[in-house]
Amino acid sequence: MTNQQAKYPSSLTPFINMVGGMAGWALVHPSDLIKTHMARGGQKVTFMQAAGKLYSEAGVLGFYNGLSAGLARQVVYAPARLTLYEVFRDLIVTKGEKPTVPQRIGAGAVSGGIAAVLSCPAEVSLVRMQSDHAAPPEARRGYTSVFNALSRIAREEGVATYWRGSSPTVVRAIAVGVSQVAFYDQSKAWLYQYGGFTGTPQHLLASLMTGLFYSACTMPIETVKVRMQNQRPQEDGTLKYRSVFPSMATIVKEEGPRGLFRGYLPYYGRCGGHTIGCFMAIEQLKRAAGWMYSSRS
């Protein structure tokens, strides 16, 4: 994650991480939207069926429903998890030594969990805005923007609703912190150590490896998170999906193990695309910032 040759103020790091996260998200938002439609339960549909239905109902712009919420989430989530990862990793590493795999895992898990708690309000807004077009007209919430969603959720359902589904969100973020952020950092080290890769080839290969690992690890948790955040109370007033592992068991019982991986193809597109877009943008921004500040000296 760090670039020792890039000499720029550390205060720029959160901004660089935020811009990288937003760039990566803008690239993969359509894929994430289709994944959400496929993972929300109900009638089983293929990737092409979900994409075709979305296009027929809302046109090309329909693939960007909820984009404002997705970008708002990255404003908080990306700088929190990526910046805190470096802070925690460097705190636990003995000065002059390279971080070990367990140290990277620990830093990724803690930073991911903290970032998830902070970004839950935007996460709930994102899932609901993405799911709205797939709902029957009479059941649509009709949020017009992330700010409209945030204000209406607080007014109509209470502020605590921002953290509905927070348990799978935090569990998933811990898994993401380990399988994406820490694994990317470790992959770069492996590629340099065993293949001599540096620069852009190193970053690209590490991103590709990370996307595969990250998507496989987090898809079941993502499915539960989507259903918990998008659900409405049942006729008796109770919620069907209450916590992570019982919800997983319910899905497996009713739909089989494949139910946890419904929407995997677009989810992999999101994970791989976002990993490549985010980390490549961050690495180039770090390089540009380092060049800009070194040219002043």
C-alpha positions in Angstrom: 0.0 0.0 0.0 2.8 2.4 0.7 5.3 3.8 -1.8 8.6 4.7 -0.2 9.7 6.7 -3.2 6.6 8.9 -3.1 7.4 11.9 -0.8 4.3 13.8 -0.1 2.5 14.9 3.1 0.8 12.0 4.9 -2.3 14.3 5.2 -2.9 13.6 1.5 -3.3 9.9 2.0 -7.0 9.9 3.0 -7.8 12.1 0.0 -5.9 9.8 -2.4 -7.6 6.8 -1.0 -11.0 8.4 -1.2 -10.5 9.4 -4.9 -9.3 5.9 -5.7 -12.3 4.3 -4.0 -14.7 6.5 -5.9 -13.0 5.9 -9.2 -13.1 2.1 -8.7 -16.8 2.3 -7.6 -17.9 4.4 -10.6 -16.4 1.7 -12.8 -18.3 -1.3 -11.3 -21.6 0.3 -10.1 -23.7 -1.4 -12.9 -22.3 -4.8 -12.0 -23.0 -4.3 -8.3 -26.5 -3.1 -9.1 -27.2 -6.3 -11.1 -25.8 -8.4 -8.3 -28.1 -6.7 -5.7 -31.1 -7.5 -7.9 -30.0 -11.1 -8.1 -29.2 -11.5 -4.4 -32.3 -9.9 -2.9 -34.3 -13.2 -3.0 -37.6 -14.1 -4.7 -37.6 -15.2 -8.3 -34.3 -16.7 -9.5 -32.9 -14.8 -12.5 -29.7 -15.1 -14.5 -27.2 -12.2 -15.0 -28.6 -11.5 -18.5 -32.2 -11.6 -17.4 -31.5 -9.2 -14.5 -29.6 -6.9 -16.8 -32.3 -7.1 -19.5 -35.1 -6.4 -17.1 -33.3 -3.4 -15.7 -32.6 -2.0 -19.1 -36.2 -2.5 -20.3 -37.5 -0.7 -17.2 -35.1 2.2 -16.8 -32.8 2.3 -19.9 -29.0 2.8 -19.8 -29.2 5.3 -16.9 -31.0 2.6 -14.9 -27.6 0.8 -14.4 -26.6 3.8 -12.3 -29.5 3.8 -9.9 -28.1 4.5 -6.5 -24.7 5.8 -7.8 -24.9 8.9 -5.5 -25.2 6.5 -2.5 -22.4 4.3 -3.7 -20.0 7.3 -4.1 -21.1 8.8 -0.8 -20.2 5.4 0.8 -16.7 5.6 -0.7 -16.2 9.1 0.7 -16.2 7.5 4.2 -15.4 3.8 3.6 -12.4 4.0 1.3 -10.3 6.5 3.2 -11.2 4.9 6.5 -10.3 1.3 5.7 -7.3 2.0 3.5 -5.7 4.7 5.6 -6.4 3.0 8.9 -4.9 -0.2 7.4 -1.6 1.5 6.9 -1.7 3.2 10.3 -2.5 -0.1 12.2 0.0 -2.1 10.1 2.8 0.3 10.7 2.0 0.5 14.5 2.3 -3.2 15.0 5.4 -3.8 12.8 8.8 -3.6 14.6 10.7 -0.7 13.2 13.0 -1.7 10.4 11.2 -5.0 9.7 8.8 -6.0 7.1 5.2 -6.8 8.1 4.3 -10.4 8.4 1.2 -12.1 7.0 -0.6 -12.3 10.5 0.2 -8.6 11.0 -1.3 -7.6 7.7 -4.4 -9.8 8.5 -4.9 -8.1 11.8 -4.5 -4.6 10.4 -7.0 -5.4 7.6 -9.6 -6.9 9.9 -9.6 -4.1 12.4 -9.5 -1.3 9.8 -12.3 -3.0 7.8 -14.6 -3.3 10.8 -14.2 0.3 11.9 -14.8 1.6 8.3 -18.0 -0.5 8.0 -19.5 0.9 11.2 -18.8 4.5 9.9 -20.3 3.9 6.5 -23.4 1.9 7.4 -25.9 4.8 6.7 -24.7 5.2 3.2 -24.6 1.4 2.7 -28.2 1.0 3.7 -29.2 3.9 1.4 -27.2 2.3 -1.5 -28.8 -1.2 -1.2 -32.3 0.3 -1.0 -31.8 2.7 -4.0 -30.4 -0.1 -6.0 -33.3 -2.5 -5.2 -36.1 0.0 -5.8 -36.6 -0.6 -9.5 -36.8 -4.4 -8.9 -39.7 -4.0 -6.4 -43.4 -3.7 -7.5 -44.4 -0.1 -8.1 -46.6 0.0 -5.0 -43.6 -1.2 -2.8 -41.0 1.2 -4.1 -39.6 3.8 -1.7 -38.8 6.3 -4.4 -35.7 7.8 -3.0 -34.4 10.7 -5.2 -30.9 10.9 -3.9 -28.6 9.6 -1.2 -29.5 12.7 0.9 -33.2 12.1 0.4 -32.7 8.5 1.4 -30.8 9.3 4.5 -33.3 11.9 5.7 -36.4 9.8 5.0 -34.9 6.7 6.7 -34.2 8.7 9.8 -37.6 10.4 9.8 -39.8 7.4 8.8 -38.0 4.5 10.5 -35.6 6.0 13.0 -31.8 6.6 13.0 -31.2 3.1 14.3 -32.3 1.8 10.9 -29.0 3.1 9.5 -27.4 0.2 11.2 -29.9 -2.5 10.3 -27.9 -5.3 8.8 -24.8 -3.8 10.4 -23.6 -7.3 11.7 -23.2 -8.7 8.1 -21.8 -5.4 6.9 -19.1 -5.4 9.6 -18.4 -9.1 9.2 -18.1 -8.6 5.4 -15.9 -5.6 5.9 -13.6 -7.5 8.2 -13.4 -10.2 5.5 -12.8 -7.5 2.8 -10.1 -5.9 5.0 -8.3 -9.3 5.0 -9.1 -10.7 1.6 -8.7 -7.4 -0.4 -6.6 -4.8 1.4 -4.2 -7.1 3.3 -4.1 -9.7 0.5 -3.3 -7.0 -2.1 -0.5 -5.7 0.2 0.9 -9.2 0.7 0.5 -10.1 -3.1 2.7 -7.1 -4.0 5.3 -8.4 -1.6 5.1 -11.9 -3.0 5.3 -10.7 -6.6 8.4 -8.7 -5.9 10.0 -11.4 -3.8 9.4 -14.3 -6.1 9.0 -12.7 -9.5 10.8 -9.4 -9.3 7.7 -7.5 -10.4 7.6 -3.8 -9.7 5.5 -0.8 -10.8 2.4 -1.1 -12.9 2.8 -4.8 -13.8 3.1 -5.6 -10.0 0.1 -3.5 -9.2 -2.1 -5.0 -12.0 -1.2 -8.6 -11.2 -1.7 -8.1 -7.5 -5.1 -6.5 -8.2 -6.2 -9.5 -10.4 -5.1 -12.0 -7.8 -6.9 -10.1 -5.1 -10.2 -9.8 -7.0 -10.5 -13.6 -7.3 -9.7 -14.2 -3.6 -11.8 -11.4 -2.3 -15.0 -12.3 -4.2 -14.9 -16.0 -3.3 -14.4 -15.1 0.4 -17.2 -12.5 0.8 -20.0 -13.5 -1.5 -22.1 -15.4 1.1 -21.8 -12.6 3.6 -22.7 -10.1 0.8 -25.9 -12.1 0.0 -27.0 -12.0 3.7 -26.2 -8.3 4.0 -28.3 -7.4 1.0 -31.3 -9.3 2.2 -31.1 -7.9 5.8 -30.8 -4.3 4.6 -33.5 -4.5 2.0 -36.1 -6.6 3.9 -39.5 -5.4 5.1 -41.2 -6.8 8.2 -43.3 -9.9 7.6 -47.1 -10.0 8.3 -46.5 -10.7 11.9 -44.1 -7.8 12.2 -40.9 -9.8 12.6 -37.9 -9.7 10.3 -36.9 -12.9 8.5 -33.2 -12.2 8.4 -31.9 -11.2 11.8 -28.2 -12.1 12.1 -25.4 -13.4 9.8 -25.1 -17.1 10.4 -28.8 -18.0 11.1 -29.6 -16.1 7.9 -27.1 -18.1 6.0 -28.6 -21.3 7.4 -32.1 -20.1 6.3 -31.0 -19.4 2.8 -29.2 -22.7 2.5 -32.3 -24.6 3.8 -34.7 -22.8 1.5 -32.6 -22.4 -1.6 -29.6 -24.7 -1.2 -25.9 -23.6 -1.0 -26.1 -22.0 -4.4 -28.5 -19.4 -2.9 -25.5 -17.9 -1.1 -23.8 -17.3 -4.4 -26.7 -16.0 -6.4 -25.4 -13.1 -8.5 -21.8 -14.3 -8.2 -20.8 -13.4 -11.8 -21.7 -9.7 -11.4 -20.3 -9.7 -7.9 -17.0 -11.0 -9.2 -17.1 -8.3 -11.9 -17.6 -5.8 -9.1 -14.9 -7.2 -6.9 -12.3 -7.6 -9.6 -13.2 -4.4 -11.4 -13.2 -2.3 -8.2 -10.0 -3.8 -6.9 -8.2 -3.1 -10.2 -9.8 0.4 -10.6 -9.3 1.4 -7.0 -5.8 0.2 -6.4 -4.4 1.2 -9.8 -5.9 4.7 -9.3 -4.4 5.0 -5.8 -1.0 3.9 -7.0 -1.0 6.4 -9.9 -2.2 9.2 -7.6 0.6 8.4 -5.1 3.1 8.5 -7.9 1.7 11.8 -9.2 1.7 13.3 -5.7 5.3 12.1 -5.1 6.4 13.6 -8.4 4.6 16.9 -7.7 6.2 17.4 -4.3 9.7 16.2 -5.3 9.7 18.6 -8.2 9.2 21.5 -5.7 12.3 20.6 -3.7 
